Structures are given as C-alpha cells and as structure tokens.
Amino acid sequence: MLNNFEEEKPSDYELAQISEIIKWKSAEPSVVSQAFGKALAPLAWTIKKVVPDKAVQGLLDGANEVGRLLTDKKDIIRKAQVVEIEDLQYLDLKISDQLAESVHKWAIGVAIAEGGTTGAFGLAGAAIDIPTIITLALRTIHKIGICYGYECTSEADKKFVLGVLSASGANSMEEKNIAIAMLKSIETTVTKQTWKNISKKAATHPLSQEAAIIVLRNLSKQLGINLTKRKALQAIPVIGAVVGGSTNGWYIKDVSWAARRAFQERWLRDNGKIIDME
C-alpha cells in the first residue's frame, strides 16, 4: 500500500469516480427526504409508539454486528478471482465498482420485496419492517465494503459503517457534512483510544476529533427516527404494501450509493491516488 504522502496519478476512470464522489458529497438530501418528516408527523408519531425510539436506537450496534455476520464473501472472491478479500484493496477500482453494482441491485430488490410484504400489514408490519430494513442496510454497507477489499471487523471499521449509514440517512446538509467528516477521522481516532478516554477528552475539547466521534454516535441513534418518518405512509391500510416496497427500495438505494462513494474514496486514498478531497 502506498502511504498518504506518495500520491500516484489516477487513471481516467479513477478521475471520473473522484468527480462523482465530490458530486455525491455536495448533493443536498432530496426534497422528499427533507419534507417527509414534517408532512407526515402525525403518522410518524403513531409509528414511534409501536417502535419506541430507544428500541430502534438499541438496534443499531446489534444490527451492525448481525449485518456483518450475514455478509458472505465467497461469491465476491469467486467473481473477482482473488485469493483473499484484502487483494481487492489493490486490484482495480473498476472491478470493485462492478462488484458493488451487483450488490447494490440485489439489495434494492430484496428491500422492495421485504417492504411490500410487511407493508401489506400496515402499522403492525412496520414494527417488523423497521429493524429488518436497518439490518439489511448495514449488511449492504458491509457487503459493498468487501467489494473494495475491506472487511469491517475492527472497532474503527464498525464505526465507519455507522458513519456511512449516517450520511445516507441525513435529512439536511448539516447532518450529511458531519457524517462525511466522521468518515475521514474515525479510523485513526477510535483505534487509538478507548471510548472512556474519547468521552473524557470530548468534554474538554468539543472541537476535537473525539467530540466528532460522539456526534456520530448521536447521529447514528437518530437514524431510526429518520427512517420512521420516511416510512410513515406505510401505516395507512391498502396502500401500505406499495409504499413499503417503494420506500425500502429508495432507502437502500441511498445507503448503497453512500457506501460505494465512501469505500471508493477510502480505496483511492489507500492506493495513493488522492491525498485529500474537498
């Protein structure tokens, strides 16, 4: 691996992907995403009574681990014709992108089918669907990470995955920018210090990287609430199946693109193709 100070000239394909990463970072969350919570607040309140905030928040760490355990890597190794997943970190970005594209499409298909099934049961189905779709989202991030050679098993990597989820679920540019900033600093910060030390330092140095990690934890806990707002219409009988399927597909599409751009940037940086990216 080249270090961050040995920048290598990127290929035309890699330059094109760098441009797409920059566009993704600067893109505002969709108008629908920003307006959904306000317009459907009464129904969102009803769903939150069925799936309490604390229950959804408590899901995230567990769902992250379940998502990782459900991530099969054998098919990626076979398709890429490599010996180990780590080989993909230095192989070819285009190959990794093609692998990620197949995972992306598969995940959207599963999300639509699952959302359509649980959506048919209205409010009761939402209680099953929300933890299921969060787990699928995290599995999708882990699987896409594998496509780029990254098995997210360390504490830092697990927080990186939650950072991707935060970026994909942002309802404002402020939330998105915070999550993206986390992705840059999270690996070096979390691997060097315990959570106790991070929390202590954040209390006295609020602008430090440690404070940023605490913000990420808070953001990740809010994702369940954001997802609840997106899925509020599912509580309405008859149209719940259609809304459940389409909303799940839309949500996993956002998650997949966030994962692809985040791991692309990580791959490019680890291979010395970029030092920093605004």
MOTACOR-V21212 format. One record per backbone hydrogen bond with DSSP energy under -1.0 kcal/mol. NH is the residue of the N-H (numbers start at 1). CO is the residue of the C=O. If there is no record, write none. Layout:
[[NH | CO] [NH | CO]]
This chain:
[[6 | 3] [8 | 272] [15 | 11] [16 | 12] [17 | 13] [18 | 14] [19 | 15] [20 | 16] [21 | 17] [22 | 18] [23 | 19] [24 | 20] [25 | 21] [26 | 22] [34 | 30] [35 | 31] [36 | 32] [39 | 35] [40 | 36] [41 | 38] [44 | 40] [45 | 41] [46 | 42] [47 | 43] [48 | 44] [51 | 47] [56 | 52] [57 | 53] [58 | 54] [63 | 59] [64 | 60] [65 | 61] [66 | 62] [67 | 63] [68 | 64] [69 | 65] [70 | 66] [71 | 68] [77 | 73] [78 | 74] [79 | 75] [80 | 76] [81 | 77] [82 | 77] [87 | 84] [88 | 85] [89 | 86] [90 | 87] [96 | 92] [97 | 93] [98 | 94] [99 | 95] [100 | 96] [101 | 97] [102 | 98] [103 | 99] [104 | 100] [105 | 101] [106 | 102] [107 | 103] [108 | 104] [109 | 105] [110 | 106] [111 | 107] [112 | 108] [113 | 109] [114 | 110] [115 | 111] [116 | 112] [117 | 113] [118 | 114] [119 | 115] [121 | 118] [122 | 119] [124 | 121] [126 | 122] [129 | 125] [130 | 126] [132 | 128] [133 | 129] [134 | 130] [135 | 131] [136 | 132] [137 | 133] [138 | 134] [139 | 135] [140 | 136] [141 | 137] [142 | 138] [143 | 139] [144 | 140] [145 | 141] [146 | 142] [147 | 143] [148 | 145] [149 | 146] [150 | 145] [153 | 151] [158 | 154] [159 | 155] [160 | 156] [161 | 157] [162 | 158] [163 | 159] [164 | 160] [165 | 161] [166 | 162] [167 | 163] [168 | 164] [169 | 165] [176 | 172] [177 | 173] [178 | 174] [179 | 175] [180 | 176] [181 | 177] [182 | 178] [183 | 179] [185 | 181] [186 | 182] [189 | 185] [190 | 186] [191 | 187] [198 | 194] [199 | 195] [200 | 196] [201 | 197] [202 | 198] [203 | 199] [205 | 201] [208 | 205] [212 | 208] [213 | 209] [214 | 210] [215 | 211] [216 | 212] [217 | 213] [218 | 214] [219 | 215] [220 | 216] [221 | 217] [226 | 222] [227 | 223] [228 | 224] [229 | 225] [230 | 226] [231 | 227] [232 | 229] [234 | 231] [235 | 232] [236 | 233] [239 | 237] [243 | 239] [244 | 240] [245 | 241] [246 | 242] [247 | 243] [248 | 244] [249 | 245] [250 | 246] [251 | 247] [252 | 248] [253 | 249] [254 | 250] [255 | 251] [256 | 252] [257 | 253] [258 | 254] [259 | 255] [260 | 256] [261 | 257] [262 | 258] [263 | 259] [264 | 260] [265 | 261] [266 | 262] [267 | 263] [268 | 264] [269 | 265] [270 | 266] [271 | 267] [272 | 269] [273 | 268]]
